[in-house]
Amino acid sequence: MSVFDRLVGQDETVRVLQTAARAAVSVAAGQEVPAGALTHAWLFTGPAGSGRSVAAQAFAAALQCERTDDPGCGQCQACRMVLHSGHPDVAVLATEGLSISVSQARGLVRKASSRAMVGRWSVVIVEDADRLSEQASNALLKAVEEPAPGTIFMLCAPSTHPDDVSVTIRSRCRHLTLRTPPTAAVADVLRADGLDADTADWAAAAGQGHIGRSKRLARDQAARDHRAAVLAIPASLTSLQKCLAAAEHLIASAKAEADAISAELDGQETSTLEASLGIGATGRGAAAAARGTAGQLKDLAERQKKRNTRNNRDFLDRALVDLAAFYRDVLLLQARAEVPAAHPDFADDAVAVSLCVPPAGVLQRIDAILACRTALEQNVKPQIAIEALTAALRLPA
């Protein structure tokens, strides 16, 4: 099974990466390759769930693969090490917070300056390039402009917009755009995971091309309940009081989901760190060993707080994407377009809204959702942004 089999519905991207991986084998062997066949910096863009980081990881595995005739076999030790995040020559920078700091970027640059230890290439993957702070972006730029021999950079971001990736970094990279995987392709993946056909088809449609979310919806009742509560909002907004109540529910629901994830991860991380620091140990020297650990525990708590904030914003953003897709379904009904709905299980609500909101009003509501997403990205207080949104979504009297 090739490492590229993990990329769903991305045939053109797979073709380009396979060609580049074969060129990398030739370059490592000292052979000449056509100009442009391999470059030192790559930029993967595409919507959430399209597989940006999956593409980068698969390409990294192919570059390190032990097979030279068909790199990216997925079976050799090098491929397995990359796929399990254990290869010493593949550095991955991701963030659980709202941004990547300059210190993290500088650490990555230092890693990129060293030669490969066991593989053919030193590979650097930045999974959240759109979250690089301005200082972090500047720190990374010089390394991308003048990479060490044998170093390949891979950056992942939603788009090539300057808000996501700086113009200077983007201009140094070869750009590959991933598309939203077709619903049928996602359903095939879910069926291969053991789901029945009906559940797979429903989850693939409800996940809107996001494979990870489709899997979660198929198996997690809480995720299905949260989605249902979000999609019930548009048809319920008949008064200002209900608008405010809907906003409060959205915010509380996102916080509850984020807190549930944080509670599980935070406890494990704190226990592991305390054990490694000897906190709670007994015997001679235990008290002395435990001194000076407060700073490390404080740093961990700060990272956990940032991760919780990001999860909270991500859950709110996912709800907004679902709402935008709902109003898209309303527009399709009004246009009598023969296009599959994103939320067919809420067709009755879509019909109800389509009868009382004209097409222009539906477009205004989609614009309001997009404006709310932008406001949240700019750190507007969620309560203010969501309350303003639900008021804008209110049904006409």
Summary of the structure (lengths in Angstrom):
residues: 397
radius of gyration: 23.7
end to end distance: 58.0
largest distance: 78.2
contacts: 1242
relative contact order: 0.09
helix: 61%
strand: 7%
